[in-house]
Amino acid sequence: MTPLPDSCDFIIIGAGSAGCVLANRLSACGRYSVVLLEAGGSDQKFWIRTPLGYAKTFNDPRVNWCYTTASDPGLNGRSGYWPRGRVLGGSSSINAMAWVRGLPHDYERWVNSGATVWDPHTVNDAFDALECDKGTKHSSRSIDSQGRVLLTDLGDHRHPFTDHFYTAAAQMGWRTDHHIDGVTTLSSNTINGRRWSAADAFLRPALTRKNLQVITQATVARIDLEDGRASNVVFEYQGQRHEMTARHEVVSSAGAINTPQLFLLSGIGPASELRERGIVVNHDLPMVGKNLQDHLAISNYFYASEPTLNNVLGNWPGKLMAGIQYILTKRGPLSLSVNQISGFVRSDSDTAVPDLQLYCNPVSYRINTRNSRDVDPQAGFLLGAQPCRPSSRGDVTLSAADPQAAPHIQPNSLSTPHDQQMAIKTGRLLNALAKTPAIRAVTVEAVAPDTAKLNDAELLADFRERAATVFHPTSTCRMGRDASDSVLDPQLRVHGIRGLRVVDASAFPCITSGNTNAPVMMLATRAAKMILDDASELR
């Protein structure tokens, strides 16, 4: 076993989507020593490598923090289940692999929130440098793109039933060739029937570098400050407590839930909350853990008159044949995400910027008591949507002064009139889509509740009862103008503390309109240059 170093130039906390990018970029020049700490273990597992395997990792505590929120008044007191990756690659190893940049408007909002160097043009250039050209689903080309994200357009490999979604979209007046203003097939970070996570794209190519050390099964307990600077990281590894000194910077990439938890455990946060937990206040920073934002989606399910993925995945013979097909060829349903058609649309004609993200999937399922999905045995499909830019704000606080205790997550869903109105608009749009001739032609019946029979008040009540997170928490240590409205400056440095930066979804000034995994990797790509530039100035 390689001995643990006492110090290094950079300590990165969390080997998720951002941490893997940083580990690659910061170690590439060979000038600096980098240690990457990860609470989870290896990602070399069959259900992680298999694209549809996220149905298995969804509630697996070996690779997943398996968080549960507090009772949410806006959702009729329901608690939400929030899976987060606890494994190399983080949530990019257990997510649904949708690669969505978001809308240019998202990054205009970032700039308006004080994150002045994150304008749409600059962000777009960073995405371009991050991504490989899109290939076909089962391309035979060699994987020669280390240090970038391999993307696949589902193209002709999407399920035939999705043709009906395209026809319905056209009947709604939407474009069918444009993801940010209409609907189209999703791009996914897969290649040749395998998941291509942040660990695949960034960490694995860097593991041979002598200046990078990755320590798994290492739970960080706190970050110590000395004279206003982040100095040591204290973590538990193999049953023992260790301390490591960062000569240049400590970077938290632990995610939108675990980064604020770690800061609070370190005495960085709202002074009153810290004192209530008996934690010494090392730096009073009121906005740590505040501004929690997330996407809530609702799905309407229908039984279909034509075959869908249910005909394969809803019975054991079909699952067995799909498994054999995948093992032999890396093709078939297991090589794809069920999320196949998506895009951004307007809830009504008066809306200047698309404000709903649409999901049209050739499968229907139910959430069971184990927080996993049971595919219906008969043919079915779903139409779902999420409001893009919620105005409700939750928070992440400590449940106990213990790094092993899950944090307290309070989403405060639907707590504003804007979000309540958007819930109604979401229901209306899904009903209109279900009434198109293309969808009516393949619908046997709506699975209860049939929302076509609901008025606006009932649509809102239905949203409160059935809507759920699509696992996009952000903004709990957001960038902004100063410590009164944020935790970070536009270079992702913690206000008032030297040598401490945050690079993960908690840094988003506000949530992007769609899936957050791609924006996190973009954020980390730009952050790495900022970190190296600052380090060079100190040499």
Beta strands, then each sheet from edge to edge (+ up, - down):
strand 1: 7-13
strand 2: 34-37
strand 3: 67-68
strand 4: 81-82
strand 5: 152-153
strand 6: 182-185
strand 7: 187-188
strand 8: 190-191
strand 9: 194-195
strand 10: 212-215
strand 11: 218-226
strand 12: 229-237
strand 13: 240-252
strand 14: 268-269
strand 15: 283-284
strand 16: 296-304
strand 17: 341-345
strand 18: 356-361
strand 19: 365-367
strand 20: 373-375
strand 21: 380-387
strand 22: 395-397
strand 23: 408-410
strand 24: 443-446
strand 25: 468-469
strand 26: 500-502
sheet 1: 10+ 2+ 1+ 13+ 12- 11+
sheet 2: 10+ 2+ 1+ 13+ 26+
sheet 3: 3+ 4-
sheet 4: 5+ 7-
sheet 5: 6+ 17- 18+ 21- 16+ 24-
sheet 6: 6+ 17- 18+ 21- 16+ 25-
sheet 7: 8+ 9-
sheet 8: 14+ 15+
sheet 9: 19+ 20-
sheet 10: 22+ 23-
end
